[in-house]
């Protein structure tokens, strides 16, 4: 008759099942954890046949598991914070549990890659040599967000620290110097950065407390502090704590507040602020009175935005039809592009513009002279055209005359100008239709600068 004993984590446990594994340790990689342990000294009334490792999401309670016959065992729960449990199993069933320290296993994070033009070290790989295919920046797997400016690069880690590199004229890296950096340097010591967006020669960032900060070139008032002096380290823009979505453009910015209002400042010579004038502003001014703005992208000389209704709006420079309203006339206030209500994501930082709809179709318009529209031509279009017939596009980015995009299957694609390897397909030959960048299938986000791209590979 089996012996019995109570008092385990699961309550009344027969001694015929094994004791808990001991010396449990967890080694994390992107989206997964390798769990090592020592076999239990008391295996119960039968030999151990297998082990069960379970990861339990701290925020949702969802669990995922894996089994094996010996240590170590790898479980792949994705991104999040988990507690890890291990059990030995014999012919009588699972035995007692061992639990790894709750909350200590962090799986979210990604590897950082870059490619393209590397003048002044904007790729961050500690060289100034151009790369025509992705190269990893360091060996860390703790990156969570990237933003590529005209000649700069920025990234935030999962610990909330902010890092920058590349051209540093006007103090645009933000590290308090004007010396260019060819690998990431930390901006201050804070761990509360949530978003960063880099423009031509200035950058915006938002902290977790909803405050907004800016640094770099300020000759056109693009830092929003009411002045025109450059800043080589972050300065707070006003005292508000209600900033939500941020976007730094060529020499202007747009930001959405938590109340859904849209604000802009900086250079306004083409009406790119959307304030129904061409007067530049050195501090934030509201764009109209609507309170239903959902996302915005400040481009090189114009902007695109989507409302909570899914409608698409554009304003500013309309050179080569980049606003998408069927004309080439500049607009100094937002105009709706068509009547559709299923727009999801937009990009406006090149001669071309692009967008992804909620059905995951991809649309492009504006300059096509380098093939950046992806429609197998070099013809400019003044209203949106669909790129192929696929319905698996997730995100598109355009800067200058190069376009990059990620599909829902995690593959990376590029087209347009490729003279400096900006597409990332290991050539310098321009393409007028999408070509895949390597064979990897776990790209999660990316940001395009002027002929260079930053991308995250992993789980974010």
Protein Blocks (a to p, Z undefined) as FASTA:
>chain_A
ZZddehifnlpadfkbccddehiacdddehiacddddddfbgbjadcfbdcdddddfklo
pacddddfbdcddddebjaddddddddddfkbpcddddddehiacfbdcddddedjfehh
lnonopabdcfbdcdehjbfkbfbdcddfkbccdddfkopacdedjfehhlnonopabdc
fbdcdehjbfkbfbdcddfkbccdddfkopacdedjfklopnonopabdcfbdcdehjbf
kbfbdcddfkbccdddfkopacdedjfklopnonopabdcfbdcdehjbfkbfbdcddfk
bccdddfkopacdedjfehhlnonopacdcfbdcdehjbfcbfbdcfkbfbdcdddfkop
acdedjfklopnonopabdcfbdcdehjbfcbfbdcdehjaccdddfkopacdedjfklo
pnonopabdcfbdcdehjbfbbfbdcddehiacddeddZZ
